[in-house]
Structures are given as C-alpha cells and as structure tokens.
Amino acid sequence: MDRERRNLYFTIPTIKQNMYTIVDPKKVVHPLRKTLSDDDWQRITNAILEDIVEDVTITELDAYADFMYDLSASKLQTVAGTTVLQ
C-alpha cells in the first residue's frame, strides 16, 4: 500500500475505491461500546423501554444505537461478509 493511500486509510473510516470499501474497524465501532458493562447495557435498555431519559447520557444512547444498528444489519444481511487481501 503506498504512503498516500495508507494515510487515507488511517484518517478516514470508510473509503470507496473501485468496488471495495476499505474500513478501519477501530473507527466504525463506538468507543464506549467496549467499556460498558452488562449492568450498563441493562440500565440503558431499561431507560429506553421505560422512557426515563435522566438515567442515561447522550453518549450512552449513541453507543446503544450503534450496537442496535450493527445487530439489525447482521440480521438483515443477505450474503456472507468477505475480506479481500491484496
């Protein structure tokens, strides 16, 4: 990978090139998802179901939305994901 393309890979989460999408996994997962405990996930879920907005932060809701998007995308995916190595 040439220097210019490598720099783009590390600065932009998604790059369209030819027919492939280059994705840096560290930039497409909400960083808070890695630090939330099971109790935190349960608290956020309860706050959403019971409409109690005082119990969660906007950042936690954003991480939850990121998780739910990934979950629904994985359930609706019609073909297996592929990895192209060059």
C-alpha positions as CSV (number, residue, x, y, z in Angstrom):
1,M,0.0,0.0,0.0
2,D,1.5,3.3,-1.0
3,R,2.0,6.1,1.6
4,E,-0.8,8.3,0.4
5,R,-3.4,5.5,0.4
6,R,-2.1,4.3,3.8
7,N,-2.6,7.8,5.3
8,L,-6.1,7.9,4.0
9,Y,-6.9,4.5,5.5
10,F,-5.9,5.7,8.9
11,T,-7.6,9.1,8.8
12,I,-11.0,8.3,7.2
13,P,-13.2,5.5,8.4
14,T,-14.6,4.5,5.0
15,I,-13.1,4.9,1.6
16,K,-14.7,3.8,-1.7
17,Q,-12.1,2.5,-4.1
18,N,-13.0,0.6,-7.2
19,M,-15.8,-1.7,-6.0
20,Y,-14.4,-2.4,-2.5
21,T,-14.9,-0.4,0.7
22,I,-11.9,-0.1,3.0
23,V,-12.9,0.1,6.6
24,D,-10.8,0.7,9.7
25,P,-12.6,-1.4,12.4
26,K,-11.3,0.8,15.2
27,K,-13.2,3.8,13.7
28,V,-16.5,2.2,12.9
29,V,-17.4,0.9,16.4
30,H,-18.5,3.4,19.0
31,P,-15.6,3.6,21.6
32,L,-18.0,3.4,24.6
33,R,-19.3,0.0,23.5
34,K,-16.0,-1.6,24.6
35,T,-16.2,-0.1,28.1
36,L,-19.9,-0.6,29.0
37,S,-20.6,-3.5,31.5
38,D,-23.6,-5.8,31.3
39,D,-25.3,-3.7,34.1
40,D,-24.8,-0.6,32.0
41,W,-26.4,-2.2,28.9
42,Q,-29.3,-3.3,31.1
43,R,-29.7,0.2,32.6
44,I,-29.7,1.8,29.1
45,T,-32.2,-0.7,27.8
46,N,-34.5,-0.1,30.8
47,A,-34.2,3.6,30.4
48,I,-35.2,3.3,26.7
49,L,-38.1,0.9,27.4
50,E,-39.4,3.0,30.3
51,D,-38.7,6.4,28.7
52,I,-36.6,7.6,31.6
53,V,-34.1,9.9,30.0
54,E,-32.5,11.0,33.2
55,D,-30.8,7.7,33.7
56,V,-28.6,7.8,30.6
57,T,-26.3,10.1,28.7
58,I,-26.4,11.1,25.1
59,T,-23.1,9.3,24.6
60,E,-24.5,6.1,26.1
61,L,-27.6,6.3,23.8
62,D,-25.3,6.8,20.8
63,A,-23.3,3.7,21.7
64,Y,-26.6,1.8,22.1
65,A,-27.8,3.0,18.7
66,D,-24.5,1.9,17.2
67,F,-24.9,-1.5,18.7
68,M,-28.5,-1.8,17.6
69,Y,-27.6,-0.8,14.0
70,D,-24.9,-3.5,13.9
71,L,-27.3,-6.1,15.3
72,S,-30.1,-5.3,12.8
73,A,-27.6,-5.1,9.9
74,S,-26.2,-8.5,10.8
75,K,-29.7,-10.0,11.0
76,L,-30.7,-8.5,7.6
77,Q,-27.5,-9.2,5.8
78,T,-28.3,-11.4,2.7
79,V,-24.8,-12.5,1.9
80,A,-21.8,-13.5,4.0
81,G,-19.2,-10.8,4.5
82,T,-16.0,-11.1,2.6
83,T,-12.4,-9.9,3.2
84,V,-10.2,-9.1,0.3
85,L,-6.5,-9.2,0.9
86,Q,-4.1,-7.8,-1.6
